[in-house]
């Protein structure tokens, strides 16, 4: 049996999309037979937290320590809402659901 990947949801209270991101993540995990109760939720409160967590915006989803959409190299840690780009190029406050599922599938393939 493959080990479940480590899944983290990092969020900042000033950004309202973290609840929808969690629901999206739970749905993707359930669809792959993973227990969404294993999601590690980390609230980023201070600039020091953001720096320590390499947090470039809310919500951030990491699977096995890897951001599902790595930020630009020059991105600074910040208490801010994050911008993702959907597969069709549109900006969004949430990652594309297919991107979330793909990150989970890759982790399972490498477990």
PERAHU-V632308 format. One record per residue. N is the residue number from 0. PSI is psi as a letter, one per 20 degrees, with the letter a starting at -180 (999 if undefined). D_FIRST is the distance of its C-alpha to the first C-alpha in Angstrom with 1 decimal. Layout:
n = <N,N>
psi = <PSI,PSI>
d_first = <D_FIRST,D_FIRST>
This chain:
n = <0,1,2,3,4,5,6,7,8,9,10,11,12,13,14,15,16,17,18,19,20,21,22,23,24,25,26,27,28,29,30,31,32,33,34,35,36,37,38,39,40,41,42,43,44,45,46,47,48,49,50,51,52,53,54,55,56,57,58,59,60,61,62,63,64,65,66,67,68,69,70,71,72,73,74,75,76,77,78,79,80,81,82,83,84,85,86,87,88,89,90,91,92,93,94,95,96,97,98,99,100,101,102,103,104,105,106,107,108,109,110>
psi = <p,q,q,q,q,p,p,p,o,p,q,p,h,i,o,i,i,h,g,h,g,g,g,g,g,g,g,g,g,g,h,j,j,q,o,i,i,i,p,o,p,o,p,o,h,r,h,g,g,g,g,h,i,l,o,j,r,p,q,p,p,p,p,l,i,p,p,h,n,p,r,q,h,j,p,q,p,q,n,r,q,q,p,r,p,r,h,j,i,p,q,q,i,q,r,p,h,h,g,g,g,g,g,g,g,g,g,h,h,j,999>
d_first = <0.0,3.8,6.5,9.1,12.3,15.4,17.8,21.5,24.5,27.7,30.9,34.6,36.7,39.3,37.1,36.5,33.6,30.9,30.5,30.1,27.6,25.5,25.7,24.8,21.7,20.7,21.3,19.2,16.2,16.7,17.1,13.7,12.0,12.0,14.2,17.5,18.5,16.6,19.3,21.4,25.0,27.6,31.3,33.4,36.9,39.0,39.7,38.4,35.1,35.0,35.8,33.2,30.4,31.7,32.1,34.1,34.2,32.7,30.2,27.9,24.2,22.0,18.4,17.2,20.9,22.1,24.6,23.7,27.4,28.7,32.3,35.3,35.8,38.9,37.5,38.5,36.7,38.3,38.4,38.6,37.0,34.9,35.6,33.0,33.8,32.5,31.8,35.5,36.8,37.8,37.5,35.5,34.7,31.1,28.7,28.2,25.4,24.2,24.1,21.9,19.4,19.6,18.9,15.7,14.7,15.6,13.5,10.3,11.6,12.3,9.2>
